[in-house]
Amino acid sequence: QVQLVESGGGLVQAGGSLRISCVVSGRTFRRYGMGWFRQAPGMERELVAAIHWSGVSTYYLSSVKGRFTISRDNAKNTVYLQMNSLNPEDTANYYCAATSGIYLDPRNYNLWGQGTQVTVSS
């Protein structure tokens, strides 16, 4: 059984936008922090954005501030990442992850989705 399922990835031209989603299935405790990670070819995995379980606090990687927005709908057990002004450097496999710990610490994430590919062409 898959606990986290991402969707919405695809191919987009530079300057375009995508919105990817992550749905948590099964009997899931509501109070978990959520994060979006990405890993590009030849690069280390990095935390792109994260959101507190209540949705009142967020974190963004410096390079995506002002372009990406993370949000969540706890009634739907869904977290979103709206990505605007995309550039080829944003090309990566994007992973959804959850934690019952401190959401700002990437080391605390222990529940992962399979990833969705985002490719930005120039």
N, C-alpha and C positions, 0 to 999 in steps of 0.2 A: 504494500500500500504506500502510495506517495503522499507525504505530509504537506509538502510545499510544491506548487506547480506554477511555473512562470509562463507567460505568454506575451505576445505583442512585438517580439523582435522581428527584424527584417533588414532589408536593404533600403537605405535612404541616401539622397544626395546631400552634400555638404550644405549647411544652412537650413536643412529641414528639421522636422520634429518627429518624435516617436513617443508613445506612451506604453510602457510595459507594466504588466500586472503580476501579482503573486497571490494565489489563493491557498490558504491553509485548510486542509481537509481533516476530518476525523474529530475526535473529542479533544479539543485543544483549549488549554487554559488561556483566557483572554489577556492576561497581563504579561505580555512579552514584548520586548523591544524588537524592532524589525530593522534590517539593513539590506542595502543593495551593494554587492561587491562586483567587481569586474576583473577580468584577466585577459590581457591582450597577448598576442603571440610574442614570445621572448621576454615578457614582462612578469613581474610579481603580481599576485592578487592584491587588490587594494579596496578599501572601504570607500565607496562613492558617496553614500548618503545613509543616514540612520534616523530613526524616529522612536521616541519614547512610547511606551505602551498606551499612554493616555493621548498621545498625539500633540501635546502642548510644547514639546521641545524637539529640535532637529539638529542634525549635524550634516555638513557638506564638505567634501574634499575641496580644497581651495580652487582647483582648476575648473570646477563645475559650478561654483557659486554664481548665482544670477542667471544660470542657464537651466539647471535641473531643479525640480521640486519633488520632494517625497511627501506622500500623504497616505492616510489609512482610513479605512472604513471598518471599524470593529464589528459592526452588525453583520457585515459580509465576510469577515475574516480575510480581508483583502488589503494589500498594500500596493501603492502605485509609484511609479517613477516617471514623471513627465520630463522629457528631454528636448530642449529647444536649442537652436543654433548649433546643431551638431557639426562636428568636424571629423576628419579622418582619424585623429588621435583618440576619438571616443570609440573607435572600433574595438570590440571585445566581446567575450562571452559574459553576460550579466547574470549573476546569481542572487537569488533571494535567500535570506537567512534570518533566523529567529534566536532570541536569547531570553532567558528568565533572569539574567543578571544585568549588570550595568550596560546600557545600550551603546555607550560611547567607546567601549573597549572591544576592538575586533576579536580579541582572544576569547571573548565570552560567547561567541556565536557557535552553537552546536547542532542546529537543525538547518538543513540545507535543501534547496531545490536542485533540479538538474541543470538549470541554466537556460538562457535564451540568447541567441546570437544577434548582435547588433553590428551591422556593417555600414560604414559611412563612406561613400565614394566621392571622389573629387572630379 
